[in-house]
Structure formats: C-alpha cells, structure tokens
Amino acid sequence: MYTHKEYEAIKGKHGLYSSWAIWDNENIKNTSIIDGYFQQLGVRYVFIGLNIAKQLTKTPWSNFHGGKHDRKLKKACNDTKLRGSYLTDIFKDIPESKSVNLKKYIDGNMEVLRTNVAYFNREMEDIKIDKETVFIILGTESSIASKYFKTYFYGKYGNQIVNYYHHSYFQLTDDEWVDGLWKTLSIK
C-alpha cells in the first residue's frame, strides 16, 4: 500500500511503461480509475511481460489496458486477490510484437540491455517489492521473457517465480487462460 505521495512518485517515474491490475468495467482503456484506488495497489504479485507489442499512448498506466488480449488480465485480476498487482515489462518503450525479433535487437545492443536491466531494478526498488512478492512471468519457462528474467534478475531477488502463458496465447480461450492462472496461483 502506498501513500498518495508515493503513488504519484511511482506514476511520474513509471506510469508510461507499466500499470496496475485495476480496470474500469465499462472501458478497459480508462486508466484514470487507478488514481481513485491507489490504496488497493501493492506488490504481493508483479506481472512481468517482455516488452510492448505496439507504441503506448502517453496516458499514464496505459500498458496492459487496451491491447487485444488485455481483457484476460482484467477478468483474472479485477475481482480477485490479484487486484492492484503491478504490471510491467522487462524492456521499456521497445515496440515489437515478435519476441524473437526483440531478442535479436537486444542481444545485438548491450547498452540497451544494460539500460533496461538497471531501469527494471530501480523500478522494483521504487514500487517496494519485498521477499514475499511473487513474480508472474507472462510466458512459459522456455519463453524469452523467462530466460531474460532468470538471467538478469532471479539472482538479485530470489523471489518466487511463477511462469504462465502470456495473455496473448491463442490456444486457450479466455476462460481457459483465466482458470489456468487461478489454478496455478491457487485462487478460487
């Protein structure tokens, strides 16, 4: 839980690249709703994707709030103990829908890699993760997101990691994806 001042500081530093698991039931893109629920925000769970698929708007908290499959996250989180969880990506402001293309770009540019690793570490400090924080990697254990996370962050944090299919995974229906995540996290 954050004070209003802490929330505004996080919003100013990370609002253009991350978000929180709170959605407006009438308009999934309306992120202004988060401001009114800042007391519900926390880091018991942190969802981690690889990168943005397309350029985000300059609206704070727009990541994970308006993409083609973000409805699955909304359904899984909005009315469960996952509500208020933090949502972010390892690599910031690099729009690429194909993870293999992002990997080629990152692996060929060590400065981009170092900058993003340092930014992610600062971000985790700013949101005040603790030893109880569970990292939910949006990707299977063999995914590129999981490999980057384990290589660059697992040793630093040592928190519990849960791998689960990315919400854009097309071989599961919305309900199957949500039910599978709930089962994985023991949510009823």
C-alpha positions as a Python dict, from the first residue, in 0.01 Angstrom:
ca = {
    (1, 'M'): (0, 0, 0),
    (2, 'Y'): (123, 347, -83),
    (3, 'T'): (62, 697, 40),
    (4, 'H'): (-77, 934, -220),
    (5, 'K'): (265, 1100, -247),
    (6, 'E'): (439, 763, -306),
    (7, 'Y'): (177, 667, -564),
    (8, 'E'): (224, 994, -753),
    (9, 'A'): (603, 947, -750),
    (10, 'I'): (568, 596, -897),
    (11, 'K'): (321, 727, -1153),
    (12, 'G'): (565, 1002, -1254),
    (13, 'K'): (859, 764, -1290),
    (14, 'H'): (695, 451, -1431),
    (15, 'G'): (341, 536, -1540),
    (16, 'L'): (420, 548, -1910),
    (17, 'Y'): (563, 194, -1913),
    (18, 'S'): (371, -4, -1653),
    (19, 'S'): (32, -30, -1488),
    (20, 'W'): (-176, -179, -1211),
    (21, 'A'): (-431, -460, -1215),
    (22, 'I'): (-738, -239, -1183),
    (23, 'W'): (-972, -192, -1477),
    (24, 'D'): (-1284, 10, -1542),
    (25, 'N'): (-1562, -242, -1613),
    (26, 'E'): (-1716, -9, -1871),
    (27, 'N'): (-1399, 96, -2056),
    (28, 'I'): (-1083, -117, -2034),
    (29, 'K'): (-875, 174, -2167),
    (30, 'N'): (-981, 414, -1889),
    (31, 'T'): (-677, 415, -1663),
    (32, 'S'): (-782, 724, -1467),
    (33, 'I'): (-979, 486, -1245),
    (34, 'I'): (-649, 370, -1091),
    (35, 'D'): (-595, 710, -927),
    (36, 'G'): (-905, 658, -716),
    (37, 'Y'): (-794, 318, -591),
    (38, 'F'): (-427, 382, -510),
    (39, 'Q'): (-483, 238, -158),
    (40, 'Q'): (-554, -102, -318),
    (41, 'L'): (-221, -114, -502),
    (42, 'G'): (54, -343, -385),
    (43, 'V'): (333, -576, -481),
    (44, 'R'): (218, -912, -349),
    (45, 'Y'): (212, -1007, -720),
    (46, 'V'): (409, -845, -1002),
    (47, 'F'): (319, -948, -1356),
    (48, 'I'): (615, -925, -1594),
    (49, 'G'): (599, -924, -1972),
    (50, 'L'): (888, -896, -2214),
    (51, 'N'): (805, -569, -2394),
    (52, 'I'): (524, -370, -2551),
    (53, 'A'): (383, -503, -2877),
    (54, 'K'): (297, -159, -3010),
    (55, 'Q'): (366, 201, -2910),
    (56, 'L'): (177, 309, -2600),
    (57, 'T'): (-17, 629, -2559),
    (58, 'K'): (125, 900, -2334),
    (59, 'T'): (-154, 828, -2085),
    (60, 'P'): (-24, 702, -1750),
    (61, 'W'): (-85, 334, -1682),
    (62, 'S'): (-198, 260, -2040),
    (63, 'N'): (20, -52, -2068),
    (64, 'F'): (-196, -366, -2025),
    (65, 'H'): (-511, -154, -2062),
    (66, 'G'): (-635, -167, -2415),
    (67, 'G'): (-439, -429, -2602),
    (68, 'K'): (-614, -702, -2794),
    (69, 'H'): (-585, -959, -2512),
    (70, 'D'): (-576, -740, -2201),
    (71, 'R'): (-934, -844, -2127),
    (72, 'K'): (-793, -1175, -1998),
    (73, 'L'): (-583, -995, -1738),
    (74, 'K'): (-886, -789, -1640),
    (75, 'K'): (-1100, -1099, -1598),
    (76, 'A'): (-830, -1278, -1399),
    (77, 'C'): (-742, -989, -1169),
    (78, 'N'): (-1010, -726, -1132),
    (79, 'D'): (-1226, -910, -878),
    (80, 'T'): (-972, -1140, -711),
    (81, 'K'): (-677, -1111, -474),
    (82, 'L'): (-473, -1015, -782),
    (83, 'R'): (-649, -678, -796),
    (84, 'G'): (-398, -398, -753),
    (85, 'S'): (-99, -606, -864),
    (86, 'Y'): (177, -433, -1055),
    (87, 'L'): (210, -494, -1430),
    (88, 'T'): (530, -418, -1619),
    (89, 'D'): (770, -528, -1891),
    (90, 'I'): (1140, -606, -1870),
    (91, 'F'): (1220, -393, -2174),
    (92, 'K'): (1067, -47, -2189),
    (93, 'D'): (947, 150, -2487),
    (94, 'I'): (1064, -101, -2749),
    (95, 'P'): (756, -187, -2955),
    (96, 'E'): (791, -529, -3117),
    (97, 'S'): (523, -796, -3142),
    (98, 'K'): (764, -1083, -3215),
    (99, 'S'): (983, -1179, -2921),
    (100, 'V'): (1244, -1338, -3145),
    (101, 'N'): (1295, -1001, -3321),
    (102, 'L'): (1326, -826, -2987),
    (103, 'K'): (1583, -1082, -2873),
    (104, 'K'): (1795, -1018, -3184),
    (105, 'Y'): (1777, -644, -3122),
    (106, 'I'): (1860, -670, -2750),
    (107, 'D'): (2138, -925, -2790),
    (108, 'G'): (2296, -704, -3054),
    (109, 'N'): (2285, -393, -2838),
    (110, 'M'): (2443, -437, -2495),
    (111, 'E'): (2381, -74, -2400),
    (112, 'V'): (2005, -119, -2444),
    (113, 'L'): (2025, -437, -2237),
    (114, 'R'): (2224, -271, -1955),
    (115, 'T'): (1995, 35, -1952),
    (116, 'N'): (1680, -175, -1929),
    (117, 'V'): (1819, -407, -1662),
    (118, 'A'): (1917, -105, -1450),
    (119, 'Y'): (1577, 59, -1508),
    (120, 'F'): (1391, -258, -1407),
    (121, 'N'): (1596, -284, -1087),
    (122, 'R'): (1520, 79, -998),
    (123, 'E'): (1154, 21, -1078),
    (124, 'M'): (1138, -274, -837),
    (125, 'E'): (1300, -59, -567),
    (126, 'D'): (1057, 225, -635),
    (127, 'I'): (749, 3, -605),
    (128, 'K'): (900, -153, -291),
    (129, 'I'): (894, -522, -370),
    (130, 'D'): (981, -744, -78),
    (131, 'K'): (1071, -1108, -21),
    (132, 'E'): (702, -1202, -31),
    (133, 'T'): (649, -1060, -380),
    (134, 'V'): (562, -1328, -636),
    (135, 'F'): (684, -1258, -987),
    (136, 'I'): (441, -1384, -1251),
    (137, 'I'): (628, -1411, -1579),
    (138, 'L'): (390, -1381, -1874),
    (139, 'G'): (548, -1665, -2065),
    (140, 'T'): (633, -2030, -2012),
    (141, 'E'): (965, -2136, -1859),
    (142, 'S'): (1112, -2168, -2207),
    (143, 'S'): (993, -1822, -2315),
    (144, 'I'): (1234, -1541, -2393),
    (145, 'A'): (1082, -1332, -2113),
    (146, 'S'): (1152, -1608, -1862),
    (147, 'K'): (1507, -1660, -1985),
    (148, 'Y'): (1590, -1288, -1959),
    (149, 'F'): (1431, -1267, -1616),
    (150, 'K'): (1620, -1568, -1482),
    (151, 'T'): (1948, -1450, -1633),
    (152, 'Y'): (1939, -1089, -1517),
    (153, 'F'): (1708, -1073, -1215),
    (154, 'Y'): (1650, -1403, -1038),
    (155, 'G'): (1985, -1399, -861),
    (156, 'K'): (1924, -1046, -740),
    (157, 'Y'): (1578, -1105, -599),
    (158, 'G'): (1534, -1476, -533),
    (159, 'N'): (1157, -1431, -504),
    (160, 'Q'): (910, -1696, -604),
    (161, 'I'): (864, -1705, -981),
    (162, 'V'): (551, -1835, -1147),
    (163, 'N'): (557, -1885, -1521),
    (164, 'Y'): (227, -1878, -1704),
    (165, 'Y'): (120, -1840, -2064),
    (166, 'H'): (129, -1487, -2199),
    (167, 'H'): (-221, -1342, -2218),
    (168, 'S'): (-193, -1328, -2598),
    (169, 'Y'): (-151, -1709, -2612),
    (170, 'F'): (-411, -1803, -2870),
    (171, 'Q'): (-451, -2175, -2798),
    (172, 'L'): (-650, -2110, -2481),
    (173, 'T'): (-990, -1946, -2465),
    (174, 'D'): (-1027, -1650, -2230),
    (175, 'D'): (-1189, -1871, -1966),
    (176, 'E'): (-925, -2142, -2001),
    (177, 'W'): (-646, -1885, -1966),
    (178, 'V'): (-805, -1725, -1659),
    (179, 'D'): (-894, -2057, -1493),
    (180, 'G'): (-542, -2187, -1558),
    (181, 'L'): (-384, -1881, -1399),
    (182, 'W'): (-614, -1908, -1098),
    (183, 'K'): (-531, -2278, -1061),
    (184, 'T'): (-158, -2204, -1088),
    (185, 'L'): (-186, -1938, -816),
    (186, 'S'): (-438, -2135, -603),
    (187, 'I'): (-709, -1871, -644),
    (188, 'K'): (-1068, -1985, -608),
}
